[in-house]
Amino acid sequence: MTTHGGSTLDRRALDGMAAERLTGLDKALPLTADGLTTAEFLATEPRLSALTTPVLTLDDSAIEENLAAMAAWCTAHGIDLAPHGKTTMSPVLWDRQLRSGSWGITLATPAQVRVGVHFGVRRIILANALVDPAALRWLAQALADQPDLEVFTWADSTATVDAMETALTGVAVPRPIPVLVELGAHGGRTGARTVDEATAVAKRLAASAVLEAAGVCGYEGALAHDDSEPSLSRVRQYLEEMARLHRQLDTEGHYRSDREIYVTAGGSAYFDVVADVLAPLAGGRTRVVVRAGAYVIHDDGFYTGITPFSRGDAAQHYRLRSAMHAWARVVSRPEPGLALLDAGKRDVPFDEGLPMPQLVADDLGAPARPLSEARVTAVNDQHAFLAIPPETELKIGDVVRLGLSHPCTAFDKWRWIPVLDGSGDDPRVVDLLRTYF
């Protein structure tokens, strides 16, 4: 791995992860890994051919290029990046994102925040309301134990604020918990539906002894699913309402005068529109933060079609490429034009498009050739149905490389994910990523 700089996370926690013993019970890992630590296994210089199918692999060079491209784009637009860590739940990748200049890490649940804090992430956006009493008590204690820890939560109603205060009754909160006021939109997901409703939330936070209004937030990705002009227009209108809300809260004095203010939006599909609308707000004590998470891995499906780097001027200067592929073996040829692969819903994402056959080889690590006119038509729990022209030479035991769509539902199926150096037909395994789903 070539990301610059030393680790930004807790070295002891990372060392503890690296000291975990691999077992023969982990799918895709060879029996020769049983009982070894990650470092010991990597010292054997394993290659792709040492793994077993099905297996999800990552291309280290693609990851590095994606990190560099997103960092350069954020710098050029004067905004900060807090990538959504729930995409990978990989502390090693979070570390690489932070070392590439990310301002913080976004997470989605209290359990994910605990993982982040354990591994030493010190600035976290919890892109969700936090109303679970046990989780709030844990957060208060974590803030007391770690004075440099910042965790921002969301609220979209005064009832949310009431629930948080009730849960914190009698709890020693060392400093007010920063809360971002969430604006939504009709037909969207969470979020106050009007600027007036959101303003009421900020007023309620300003009156709290244990909470404070720290800015505004939202998620535009729930409002559109393509980059057609009507979709982009709807996203833009929503973001303009977010900007209006921020200006109103600032003008009316609902923010503390001695704190930085945050305006955050931006999944992996529309962060260019976020920059167009919200970046002008940045300056002084206001920071604009985008939360794209899929960029670090990218894909061969949904995000390839919708990434901002494929449209407008960005397409001339920035590029992402898929860092993930699955490898599956032909286990049955029950009829002409049909092959069954040993990878299914337990192994590959399918919610944003089915896997896409790309290459075929006689075995893992053997020279590969294009697999044309083939398509996956369905996936069961442990099988993929591969439709092929009847004349296609595809035999039982062959290995098919699959392009995938949607990294967010790929990583959650794997405890350990091999990272390849990307060279030749049988690339070397240079790391094993541990995930925490």
Salt bridges, closest charged atoms under 4 A:
ASP10 OD1 - ARG12 NE 3.95
ASP15 OD1 - ARG11 NE 3.12
GLU20 OE1 - ARG434 NE 3.36
ASP26 OD1 - ARG415 NE 3.30
GLU40 OE1 - ARG21 NH1 2.86
ASP59 OD2 - ARG321 NH1 3.63
ASP60 OD1 - ARG96 NH1 2.88
GLU64 OE1 - ARG96 NH2 2.62
GLU65 OE1 - ARG319 NH1 3.48
GLU65 OE1 - ARG321 NE 2.86
ASP80 OD2 - ARG287 NE 2.84
ASP95 OD2 - ARG99 NH1 3.23
ASP148 OD1 - ARG122 NE 3.47
GLU150 OE2 - ARG123 NE 3.19
ASP162 OD1 - ARG204 NH2 2.95
GLU165 OE1 - ARG204 NH2 2.34
GLU212 OE1 - ARG256 NH1 3.16
GLU212 OE2 - ARG259 NE 3.16
ASP227 OD2 - ARG311 NH1 3.80
GLU241 OE1 - ARG244 NH2 3.02
ASP250 OD1 - ARG285 NH2 3.66
GLU252 OE1 - HIS254 NE2 2.79
ASP258 OD2 - ARG256 NH2 3.18
ASP258 OD2 - ARG259 NH1 3.28
GLU260 OE2 - ARG287 NH1 3.38
ASP272 OD2 - ARG311 NE 2.93
ASP276 OD2 - ARG236 NH2 3.47
ASP300 OD2 - HIS325 NE2 3.67
ASP347 OD1 - LYS27 NZ 2.86
ASP351 OD2 - HIS406 ND1 2.86
GLU352 OE1 - HIS225 NE2 3.06
ASP362 OD1 - ARG369 NH1 3.98
ASP362 OD1 - LYS395 NZ 2.95
ASP363 OD1 - ARG329 NH1 3.09
ASP381 OD2 - ARG346 NH2 3.27
ASP398 OD1 - LYS395 NZ 2.64
ASP412 OD1 - LYS413 NZ 3.33
